[in-house]
């Protein structure tokens, strides 16, 4: 495939798609929707559709993240065959993920309230080509639930752990498995949970080694990092 020409993916005034990113980094550019107007999201999705219609077959998978209903509708108008997961506020185009390779990424979350962010992380890792598994509701308030899922967590090449409130779950998990842990603080919690700040500080202060921390509610960043880590691991059973 020839390198993109200077006009491809460029809309004067607000946009220049990084169409070479997949070759440089192994993953295409993603589109953050919630900081953009509906008209801008529509134009970006339409530009991908135009390039695809003109024969570009190396564009995806493209992820549209933090998409509310109106912005998701804008993407689907231009790319009607995209996958839309409303709970994760994420769209993926094309809808079929790549054939999985590398090691297993397990995404675990402390409570059902953390699921939207965990789901964003899991879908991100899946569309970046990793086999994935989602394990929900294993927070430390019911430690027996975590203990029963440890065999599955130990199968992973990398584990993303999403938690709000006290944010302690990544430390507990990292102390029980050999794989690296990506700690994902969520904004779930009352009062001094401070929109996820307390969870983030707990994770940054973790005493268990092998933990990396991403920003609050950044499921995309957590899934991307986990996919990069697991990319070099053997597939399960090898």
MIDOSE-1310 file (N, C-alpha, C; in nm, 2 decimals, decimal comma, always signed):
residues 238
xxxx	+0,08/-0,12/+0,00/+0,00/+0,00/+0,00/+0,09/+0,12/+0,00; +0,06/+0,21/-0,09/+0,14/+0,34/-0,10/+0,11/+0,42/+0,02; +0,21/+0,51/+0,06/+0,18/+0,60/+0,17/+0,08/+0,70/+0,14; +0,00/+0,75/+0,23/-0,11/+0,84/+0,20/-0,06/+0,97/+0,14
xxxx	-0,14/+1,02/+0,04/-0,10/+1,14/-0,02/-0,13/+1,26/+0,07; -0,09/+1,38/+0,04/-0,10/+1,49/+0,13/-0,24/+1,53/+0,16; -0,34/+1,50/+0,06/-0,48/+1,55/+0,08/-0,56/+1,44/+0,14; -0,52/+1,32/+0,16/-0,60/+1,22/+0,21/-0,63/+1,24/+0,36
xxxx	-0,75/+1,23/+0,40/-0,79/+1,24/+0,54/-0,77/+1,38/+0,60; -0,77/+1,48/+0,51/-0,76/+1,62/+0,56/-0,88/+1,70/+0,53; -0,93/+1,76/+0,63/-1,05/+1,86/+0,61/-1,00/+1,99/+0,66; -0,98/+2,09/+0,57/-0,93/+2,22/+0,61/-1,00/+2,28/+0,72
xxxx	-0,93/+2,33/+0,82/-0,99/+2,40/+0,93/-1,00/+2,32/+1,06; -1,01/+2,19/+1,05/-1,02/+2,12/+1,18/-0,97/+1,98/+1,18; -0,92/+1,92/+1,07/-0,90/+1,78/+1,08/-0,78/+1,73/+0,98; -0,70/+1,65/+1,03/-0,60/+1,58/+0,95/-0,58/+1,44/+1,01
xxxx	-0,65/+1,34/+0,95/-0,64/+1,21/+1,01/-0,50/+1,15/+0,99; -0,46/+1,08/+1,10/-0,32/+1,02/+1,10/-0,34/+0,88/+1,03; -0,34/+0,87/+0,90/-0,37/+0,75/+0,83/-0,24/+0,65/+0,83; -0,13/+0,70/+0,88/-0,01/+0,62/+0,88/+0,02/+0,56/+1,02
xxxx	-0,07/+0,59/+1,11/-0,04/+0,55/+1,25/-0,04/+0,40/+1,26; -0,12/+0,32/+1,19/-0,12/+0,18/+1,21/+0,01/+0,12/+1,16; +0,07/+0,17/+1,06/+0,20/+0,12/+1,02/+0,31/+0,16/+1,12; +0,30/+0,28/+1,18/+0,41/+0,32/+1,27/+0,39/+0,25/+1,41
xxxx	+0,27/+0,23/+1,45/+0,25/+0,19/+1,59/+0,17/+0,06/+1,61; +0,12/+0,01/+1,50/+0,05/-0,12/+1,51/-0,09/-0,11/+1,54; -0,15/+0,02/+1,55/-0,29/+0,04/+1,57/-0,33/+0,17/+1,51; -0,45/+0,18/+1,45/-0,49/+0,30/+1,39/-0,53/+0,41/+1,49
xxxx	-0,54/+0,53/+1,44/-0,59/+0,64/+1,52/-0,73/+0,61/+1,57; -0,76/+0,65/+1,69/-0,90/+0,65/+1,75/-0,95/+0,79/+1,75; -1,09/+0,80/+1,75/-1,15/+0,93/+1,75/-1,23/+0,95/+1,88; -1,18/+1,05/+1,96/-1,25/+1,09/+2,08/-1,37/+1,18/+2,04
xxxx	-1,49/+1,14/+2,07/-1,61/+1,21/+2,03/-1,66/+1,32/+2,12; -1,65/+1,30/+2,25/-1,72/+1,39/+2,34/-1,66/+1,53/+2,35; -1,54/+1,55/+2,29/-1,49/+1,68/+2,29/-1,51/+1,75/+2,15; -1,59/+1,68/+2,07/-1,61/+1,73/+1,93/-1,76/+1,76/+1,91
xxxx	-1,79/+1,85/+1,82/-1,93/+1,87/+1,79/-1,99/+1,76/+1,71; -2,12/+1,75/+1,71/-2,18/+1,64/+1,63/-2,14/+1,66/+1,48; -2,14/+1,78/+1,43/-2,10/+1,80/+1,29/-1,96/+1,76/+1,26; -1,87/+1,78/+1,36/-1,73/+1,73/+1,34/-1,72/+1,58/+1,34
xxxx	-1,79/+1,52/+1,43/-1,79/+1,37/+1,43/-1,85/+1,32/+1,30; -1,96/+1,38/+1,25/-2,02/+1,34/+1,13/-1,92/+1,35/+1,01; -1,84/+1,46/+1,01/-1,75/+1,48/+0,90/-1,63/+1,38/+0,91; -1,59/+1,35/+1,03/-1,48/+1,25/+1,04/-1,52/+1,12/+0,99
xxxx	-1,64/+1,07/+1,04/-1,69/+0,94/+0,99/-1,71/+0,94/+0,84; -1,76/+1,05/+0,79/-1,78/+1,06/+0,64/-1,65/+1,05/+0,57; -1,55/+1,11/+0,62/-1,42/+1,10/+0,56/-1,36/+0,96/+0,55; -1,38/+0,88/+0,66/-1,34/+0,74/+0,66/-1,42/+0,67/+0,55
xxxx	-1,55/+0,70/+0,55/-1,64/+0,63/+0,45/-1,59/+0,66/+0,30; -1,56/+0,79/+0,28/-1,51/+0,83/+0,15/-1,38/+0,76/+0,11; -1,29/+0,76/+0,20/-1,16/+0,69/+0,17/-1,18/+0,54/+0,14; -1,27/+0,48/+0,22/-1,29/+0,34/+0,20/-1,36/+0,32/+0,06
xxxx	-1,45/+0,40/+0,02/-1,51/+0,39/-0,11/-1,42/+0,41/-0,22; -1,31/+0,49/-0,20/-1,21/+0,51/-0,30/-1,10/+0,40/-0,30; -1,12/+0,30/-0,22/-1,02/+0,19/-0,23/-0,93/+0,17/-0,12; -0,93/+0,26/-0,01/-0,84/+0,24/+0,10/-0,89/+0,12/+0,18
xxxx	-0,81/+0,01/+0,20/-0,85/-0,10/+0,27/-0,77/-0,12/+0,40; -0,70/-0,02/+0,44/-0,61/-0,03/+0,55/-0,64/+0,07/+0,66; -0,77/+0,11/+0,67/-0,81/+0,22/+0,76/-0,84/+0,17/+0,90; -0,89/+0,05/+0,92/-0,94/+0,01/+1,05/-0,86/-0,09/+1,12
xxxx	-0,91/-0,14/+1,23/-1,03/-0,09/+1,29/-1,02/+0,04/+1,36; -1,12/+0,13/+1,33/-1,12/+0,26/+1,39/-1,22/+0,26/+1,50; -1,18/+0,31/+1,62/-1,27/+0,32/+1,73/-1,31/+0,47/+1,75; -1,44/+0,48/+1,77/-1,50/+0,61/+1,81/-1,54/+0,60/+1,96
xxxx	-1,47/+0,68/+2,04/-1,48/+0,66/+2,19/-1,56/+0,78/+2,25; -1,62/+0,75/+2,36/-1,70/+0,86/+2,44/-1,81/+0,92/+2,35; -1,88/+0,83/+2,28/-1,99/+0,88/+2,19/-2,12/+0,87/+2,26; -2,19/+0,98/+2,28/-2,32/+0,98/+2,33/-2,42/+0,94/+2,22
xxxx	-2,55/+0,94/+2,24/-2,64/+0,89/+2,14/-2,64/+0,97/+2,01; -2,63/+1,10/+2,03/-2,63/+1,19/+1,91/-2,50/+1,17/+1,83; -2,39/+1,16/+1,89/-2,26/+1,14/+1,82/-2,26/+1,00/+1,76; -2,31/+0,90/+1,83/-2,32/+0,77/+1,77/-2,40/+0,76/+1,65
xxxx	-2,51/+0,84/+1,65/-2,60/+0,84/+1,53/-2,52/+0,91/+1,41; -2,44/+1,01/+1,44/-2,37/+1,07/+1,34/-2,27/+0,97/+1,27; -2,20/+0,89/+1,36/-2,11/+0,79/+1,30/-2,18/+0,69/+1,22; -2,30/+0,64/+1,27/-2,37/+0,53/+1,21/-2,43/+0,58/+1,08
xxxx	-2,46/+0,71/+1,06/-2,51/+0,77/+0,94/-2,41/+0,75/+0,83; -2,28/+0,78/+0,86/-2,18/+0,76/+0,76/-2,12/+0,62/+0,75; -2,12/+0,55/+0,86/-2,07/+0,41/+0,86/-2,17/+0,32/+0,92; -2,28/+0,29/+0,85/-2,39/+0,22/+0,91/-2,36/+0,07/+0,95
xxxx	-2,25/+0,02/+0,90/-2,21/-0,12/+0,94/-2,12/-0,12/+1,06; -2,10/-0,01/+1,13/-2,01/-0,01/+1,25/-2,08/-0,08/+1,36; -2,00/-0,14/+1,45/-2,06/-0,19/+1,58/-2,08/-0,07/+1,67; -2,19/-0,08/+1,75/-2,22/+0,03/+1,85/-2,25/-0,04/+1,98
xxxx	-2,16/-0,01/+2,08/-2,19/-0,06/+2,21/-2,23/+0,06/+2,30; -2,36/+0,08/+2,32/-2,40/+0,20/+2,39/-2,35/+0,21/+2,53; -2,34/+0,09/+2,60/-2,30/+0,09/+2,74/-2,16/+0,14/+2,75; -2,07/+0,11/+2,66/-1,93/+0,15/+2,66/-1,91/+0,29/+2,59
xxxx	-2,02/+0,34/+2,52/-2,01/+0,46/+2,44/-1,91/+0,45/+2,34; -1,90/+0,33/+2,27/-1,79/+0,31/+2,18/-1,85/+0,25/+2,05; -1,79/+0,29/+1,94/-1,83/+0,23/+1,81/-1,70/+0,19/+1,74; -1,71/+0,08/+1,67/-1,59/+0,02/+1,60/-1,63/-0,01/+1,46
xxxx	-1,54/+0,04/+1,37/-1,56/+0,02/+1,23/-1,43/-0,03/+1,16; -1,43/-0,14/+1,09/-1,55/-0,23/+1,06/-1,59/-0,30/+1,19; -1,71/-0,36/+1,18/-1,77/-0,42/+1,30/-1,70/-0,55/+1,34; -1,64/-0,62/+1,25/-1,57/-0,75/+1,28/-1,43/-0,72/+1,33
xxxx	-1,40/-0,76/+1,45/-1,26/-0,74/+1,50/-1,16/-0,82/+1,43; -1,03/-0,79/+1,44/-0,93/-0,87/+1,37/-0,92/-1,01/+1,43; -0,86/-1,10/+1,35/-0,84/-1,23/+1,41/-0,75/-1,22/+1,53; -0,78/-1,27/+1,64/-0,70/-1,25/+1,76/-0,57/-1,32/+1,76
xxxx	-0,47/-1,25/+1,81/-0,33/-1,30/+1,82/-0,27/-1,25/+1,95; -0,16/-1,31/+1,99/-0,10/-1,27/+2,12/-0,17/-1,33/+2,24; -0,13/-1,28/+2,35/-0,18/-1,33/+2,48/-0,32/-1,28/+2,51; -0,38/-1,35/+2,61/-0,52/-1,31/+2,65/-0,51/-1,18/+2,74
xxxx	-0,61/-1,09/+2,71/-0,63/-0,98/+2,80/-0,76/-1,00/+2,88; -0,75/-1,00/+3,01/-0,86/-1,01/+3,09/-0,89/-0,88/+3,15; -1,02/-0,83/+3,14/-1,06/-0,71/+3,20/-1,15/-0,74/+3,31; -1,12/-0,70/+3,43/-1,20/-0,73/+3,55/-1,24/-0,59/+3,61
xxxx	-1,36/-0,59/+3,67/-1,41/-0,47/+3,74/-1,46/-0,50/+3,88; -1,45/-0,41/+3,96/-1,49/-0,43/+4,10/-1,64/-0,44/+4,12; -1,72/-0,36/+4,05/-1,86/-0,36/+4,07/-1,93/-0,34/+3,94; -2,06/-0,37/+3,93/-2,14/-0,35/+3,81/-2,14/-0,20/+3,77
xxxx	-2,12/-0,11/+3,86/-2,12/+0,03/+3,83/-1,99/+0,07/+3,74; -1,89/-0,02/+3,75/-1,77/+0,01/+3,68/-1,77/-0,06/+3,54; -1,88/-0,13/+3,51/-1,89/-0,20/+3,38/-1,87/-0,12/+3,25; -1,93/+0,00/+3,24/-1,91/+0,08/+3,12/-1,77/+0,11/+3,08
xxxx	-1,69/+0,14/+3,19/-1,55/+0,17/+3,16/-1,47/+0,04/+3,13; -1,50/-0,06/+3,21/-1,44/-0,19/+3,18/-1,47/-0,24/+3,04; -1,59/-0,23/+3,00/-1,64/-0,27/+2,87/-1,56/-0,19/+2,76; -1,54/-0,06/+2,78/-1,46/+0,01/+2,68/-1,32/-0,04/+2,67
xxxx	-1,26/-0,08/+2,79/-1,13/-0,13/+2,78/-1,12/-0,27/+2,71; -1,22/-0,35/+2,74/-1,23/-0,49/+2,68/-1,25/-0,48/+2,53; -1,34/-0,39/+2,48/-1,36/-0,38/+2,34/-1,24/-0,32/+2,27; -1,17/-0,23/+2,34/-1,05/-0,17/+2,28/-0,94/-0,27/+2,26
xxxx	-0,92/-0,35/+2,36/-0,82/-0,46/+2,34/-0,86/-0,56/+2,24; -0,99/-0,59/+2,23/-1,03/-0,69/+2,13/-1,01/-0,63/+1,98; -1,05/-0,51/+1,96/-1,03/-0,45/+1,83/-0,89/-0,42/+1,79; -0,80/-0,42/+1,89/-0,66/-0,41/+1,86/-0,59/-0,55/+1,84
xxxx	-0,68/-0,65/+1,84/-0,63/-0,78/+1,80/-0,60/-0,89/+1,91; -0,64/-0,86/+2,03/-0,61/-0,95/+2,14/-0,74/-1,03/+2,17; -0,72/-1,16/+2,21/-0,83/-1,23/+2,27/-0,86/-1,17/+2,40; -0,99/-1,16/+2,44/-1,03/-1,09/+2,56/-1,13/-1,16/+2,64
xxxx	-1,14/-1,13/+2,77/-1,24/-1,19/+2,85/-1,28/-1,08/+2,96; -1,41/-1,06/+2,99/-1,46/-0,97/+3,08/-1,51/-1,04/+3,21; -1,46/-1,00/+3,32/-1,50/-1,06/+3,45/-1,55/-0,94/+3,54; -1,68/-0,95/+3,57/-1,74/-0,84/+3,64/-1,77/-0,87/+3,79
xxxx	-1,78/-0,77/+3,87/-1,83/-0,77/+4,00/-1,75/-0,86/+4,10; -1,62/-0,83/+4,10/-1,53/-0,91/+4,19/-1,46/-0,82/+4,29; -1,53/-0,72/+4,33/-1,47/-0,62/+4,43/-1,44/-0,68/+4,56; -1,35/-0,61/+4,64/-1,30/-0,67/+4,76/-1,40/-0,67/+4,87
xxxx	-1,51/-0,60/+4,85/-1,62/-0,61/+4,96/-1,67/-0,76/+4,97; -1,65/-0,84/+4,87/-1,69/-0,98/+4,87/-1,57/-1,06/+4,82; -1,47/-1,07/+4,90/-1,34/-1,13/+4,86/-1,35/-1,27/+4,80; -1,46/-1,34/+4,84/-1,48/-1,48/+4,79/-1,50/-1,48/+4,64
xxxx	-1,56/-1,37/+4,59/-1,59/-1,36/+4,45/-1,46/-1,35/+4,37; -1,37/-1,27/+4,42/-1,24/-1,26/+4,35/-1,16/-1,39/+4,36; -1,16/-1,46/+4,48/-1,09/-1,58/+4,49/-1,14/-1,69/+4,40; -1,27/-1,69/+4,37/-1,32/-1,79/+4,28/-1,28/-1,77/+4,13
xxxx	-1,24/-1,65/+4,10/-1,20/-1,62/+3,96/-1,05/-1,61/+3,94; -0,98/-1,64/+4,04/-0,83/-1,63/+4,03/-0,78/-1,72/+3,92; -0,83/-1,85/+3,90/-0,78/-1,93/+3,80/-0,79/-1,87/+3,66; -0,90/-1,79/+3,63/-0,91/-1,73/+3,51/-0,82/-1,61/+3,49
xxxx	-0,80/-1,53/+3,60/-0,71/-1,42/+3,60/-0,57/-1,46/+3,57; -0,53/-1,58/+3,62/-0,40/-1,63/+3,60/-0,37/-1,68/+3,46; -0,47/-1,69/+3,38/-0,45/-1,73/+3,24/-0,41/-1,61/+3,15; -0,42/-1,49/+3,20/-0,40/-1,37/+3,12/-0,25/-1,34/+3,10
xxxx	-0,23/-1,28/+2,99/-0,10/-1,21/+2,97/-0,09/-1,07/+3,03; -0,21/-1,01/+3,04/-0,22/-0,88/+3,10/-0,36/-0,87/+3,15; -0,38/-0,81/+3,27/-0,51/-0,79/+3,33/-0,54/-0,64/+3,35; -0,65/-0,59/+3,30/-0,70/-0,46/+3,33/-0,79/-0,47/+3,45
xxxx	-0,77/-0,39/+3,56/-0,86/-0,39/+3,67/-0,92/-0,25/+3,69; -1,05/-0,25/+3,67/-1,13/-0,12/+3,69/-1,20/-0,12/+3,82; -1,18/-0,01/+3,89/-1,24/+0,01/+4,03/-1,26/+0,16/+4,06; -1,37/+0,19/+4,13/-1,39/+0,32/+4,18/-1,38/+0,31/+4,33
xxxx	-1,45/+0,40/+4,40/-1,45/+0,41/+4,55/-1,31/+0,41/+4,61; -1,27/+0,30/+4,68/-1,14/+0,30/+4,74/-1,03/+0,26/+4,65; -1,07/+0,20/+4,53/-0,97/+0,16/+4,43/-0,87/+0,06/+4,47; -0,90/-0,03/+4,56/-0,80/-0,12/+4,61/-0,79/-0,25/+4,53
xxxx	-0,88/-0,28/+4,44/-0,88/-0,41/+4,38/-0,76/-0,44/+4,30; -0,70/-0,34/+4,22/-0,58/-0,37/+4,14/-0,46/-0,42/+4,23; -0,45/-0,37/+4,35/-0,34/-0,41/+4,44/-0,36/-0,56/+4,48; -0,48/-0,59/+4,52/-0,51/-0,73/+4,56/-0,49/-0,83/+4,44
xxxx	-0,54/-0,79/+4,32/-0,52/-0,88/+4,21/-0,37/-0,89/+4,18; -0,29/-0,78/+4,17/-0,15/-0,79/+4,14/-0,07/-0,87/+4,24; -0,12/-0,89/+4,36/-0,05/-0,97/+4,46/-0,08/-1,12/+4,44; -0,17/-1,15/+4,35/-0,21/-1,29/+4,33/-0,18/-1,35/+4,20
xxxx	-0,13/-1,27/+4,10/-0,11/-1,32/+3,97/+0,03/-1,28/+3,92; +0,08/-1,34/+3,81/+0,21/-1,31/+3,76/+0,21/-1,21/+3,65; +0,10/-1,19/+3,59/+0,09/-1,10/+3,47/+0,09/-0,95/+3,52; +0,13/-0,86/+3,44/+0,12/-0,72/+3,47/-0,03/-0,67/+3,48
xxxx	-0,05/-0,58/+3,56/-0,19/-0,52/+3,58/-0,19/-0,38/+3,54; -0,29/-0,35/+3,46/-0,32/-0,21/+3,42/-0,44/-0,16/+3,51; -0,41/-0,07/+3,60/-0,51/-0,02/+3,70/-0,59/+0,09/+3,63; -0,72/+0,08/+3,64/-0,81/+0,17/+3,57/-0,91/+0,23/+3,68
xxxx	-0,88/+0,35/+3,73/-0,97/+0,41/+3,82/-1,09/+0,46/+3,75; -1,21/+0,44/+3,82/-1,33/+0,49/+3,77/-1,39/+0,60/+3,86; -1,48/+0,68/+3,80/-1,54/+0,79/+3,88/-1,65/+0,75/+3,97; -1,67/+0,62/+3,99/-1,78/+0,57/+4,08/-1,74/+0,60/+4,23
xxxx	-1,84/+0,65/+4,30/-1,82/+0,66/+4,44/-1,88/+0,79/+4,50; -1,91/+0,79/+4,63/-1,97/+0,91/+4,70/-1,86/+1,00/+4,75; -1,90/+1,12/+4,77/-1,82/+1,22/+4,85/-1,67/+1,22/+4,82; -1,59/+1,18/+4,92/-1,45/+1,19/+4,91/-1,39/+1,10/+4,80
xxxx	-1,47/+1,01/+4,74/-1,42/+0,94/+4,62/-1,38/+1,04/+4,51; -1,44/+1,16/+4,52/-1,39/+1,28/+4,44/-1,38/+1,25/+4,29; -1,49/+1,18/+4,24/-1,49/+1,15/+4,09/-1,38/+1,06/+4,04; -1,33/+0,98/+4,13/-1,22/+0,89/+4,09/-1,08/+0,92/+4,14
xxxx	-1,07/+1,04/+4,19/-0,93/+1,09/+4,24/-0,88/+1,00/+4,35; -0,97/+0,96/+4,45/-0,92/+0,87/+4,55/-0,88/+0,74/+4,50; -0,96/+0,68/+4,41/-0,92/+0,55/+4,35/-0,78/+0,56/+4,28; -0,76/+0,67/+4,20/-0,64/+0,69/+4,13/-0,52/+0,70/+4,22
xxxx	-0,54/+0,78/+4,33/-0,43/+0,79/+4,43/-0,40/+0,66/+4,50; -0,50/+0,58/+4,53/-0,48/+0,45/+4,59/-0,40/+0,36/+4,49; -0,43/+0,36/+4,36/-0,36/+0,28/+4,27/-0,22/+0,32/+4,25; -0,20/+0,46/+4,25/-0,06/+0,51/+4,23/+0,02/+0,48/+4,35
xxxx	-0,04/+0,45/+4,47/+0,03/+0,42/+4,59/+0,04/+0,27/+4,62; +0,00/+0,19/+4,52/-0,01/+0,05/+4,55/+0,12/-0,01/+4,59; +0,12/-0,11/+4,68/+0,24/-0,17/+4,73/+0,28/-0,29/+4,65; +0,19/-0,35/+4,57/+0,22/-0,46/+4,49/+0,29/-0,42/+4,36
xxxx	+0,40/-0,48/+4,32/+0,47/-0,44/+4,20/+0,40/-0,49/+4,08; +0,44/-0,43/+3,96/+0,38/-0,48/+3,84/+0,25/-0,41/+3,80; +0,22/-0,29/+3,86/+0,10/-0,22/+3,83/+0,13/-0,09/+3,76; +0,06/-0,06/+3,64/+0,07/+0,07/+3,58/-0,07/+0,13/+3,59
xxxx	-0,08/+0,26/+3,60/-0,21/+0,33/+3,62/-0,24/+0,42/+3,51; -0,36/+0,42/+3,46/-0,41/+0,51/+3,36/-0,50/+0,61/+3,42; -0,54/+0,71/+3,34/-0,63/+0,81/+3,40/-0,77/+0,77/+3,43; -0,84/+0,85/+3,50/-0,97/+0,82/+3,55/-1,07/+0,80/+3,43
xxxx	-1,14/+0,68/+3,43/-1,24/+0,64/+3,33/-1,18/+0,63/+3,19; -1,05/+0,61/+3,18/-0,98/+0,60/+3,05/-0,98/+0,45/+3,01; -1,09/+0,40/+2,98/-1,10/+0,26/+2,94/-1,02/+0,24/+2,81; -1,03/+0,33/+2,72/-0,96/+0,32/+2,59/-0,81/+0,31/+2,62
xxxx	-0,75/+0,40/+2,70/-0,61/+0,39/+2,73/-0,57/+0,26/+2,80; -0,65/+0,21/+2,89/-0,62/+0,09/+2,96/-0,62/-0,03/+2,86; -0,72/-0,04/+2,78/-0,73/-0,15/+2,68/-0,62/-0,14/+2,58; -0,58/-0,02/+2,54/-0,47/-0,01/+2,44/-0,34/-0,06/+2,50
xxxx	-0,31/-0,01/+2,62/-0,19/-0,05/+2,69/-0,18/-0,20/+2,71; -0,29/-0,26/+2,76/-0,30/-0,40/+2,78/-0,28/-0,48/+2,65; -0,34/-0,43/+2,54/-0,32/-0,50/+2,41/-0,18/-0,49/+2,36; -0,11/-0,38/+2,39/+0,03/-0,37/+2,35/+0,12/-0,47/+2,43
xxxx	+0,09/-0,48/+2,56/+0,17/-0,57/+2,65/+0,15/-0,71/+2,60; +0,02/-0,75/+2,58/-0,01/-0,89/+2,55/+0,02/-0,92/+2,40; +0,05/-0,83/+2,32/+0,08/-0,85/+2,18/+0,20/-0,95/+2,17; +0,29/-0,94/+2,26/+0,42/-1,01/+2,25/+0,41/-1,15/+2,32
xxxx	+0,30/-1,17/+2,39/+0,29/-1,30/+2,46/+0,24/-1,41/+2,37; +0,27/-1,53/+2,40/+0,21/-1,65/+2,32/+0,07/-1,66/+2,35; +0,00/-1,71/+2,25/-0,15/-1,74/+2,27/-0,17/-1,85/+2,37; -0,28/-1,85/+2,43/-0,31/-1,95/+2,53/-0,30/-2,09/+2,48
xx	-0,23/-2,18/+2,55/-0,21/-2,31/+2,51/-0,08/-2,34/+2,43; -0,01/-2,23/+2,39/+0,12/-2,24/+2,32/+0,23/-2,26/+2,41
